[in-house]
Amino acid sequence: MHRITISIDDDLMEEIDKIIKQKNYQNRSEAIRDLTRTGIQNSSLSVEGNPPCVGALVYVYDHESRELSKRLTRTFHDQHNMTLASLHVHLDHGSCMEVSMLKGNTDEVERLAEQVITERGVRYGKLIMVPDNSTAHGEDGHHHAPSDEHE
């Protein structure tokens, strides 16, 4: 482990101390290491170009919005090679929340998420991405899913 010295302005240190208290970090070093790891993960997706990633797309939509359910289903079927799983939750009589797990190159996952989030009737959407360093990618960098015999 390396020991370094950094200068942090008072306002930023105050924010870090609030995070330390909220999340019960043992000390500043552990908090700064954790925040640095998160920053590196977020930066690596944009710096590396178009790396493979895994994403969680969370969105809330109006269940009664005309044809929206069909459009969303069609969108995910058109991109079935990127969709790993989905969770559907009824929030109330007219609102549903879905969480879709996606896997692919960063730009493809972002494009699919934007397509879903911008649909008329989708009230809220957020994509969380993390780098995919798994061995499930072939030499060409693309995900090779097993055949879907059950479909």
Summary of the structure (lengths in Angstrom):
residues: 151
radius of gyration: 19.7
end to end distance: 50.7
largest distance: 59.1
contacts: 353
relative contact order: 0.17
helix: 38%
strand: 28%
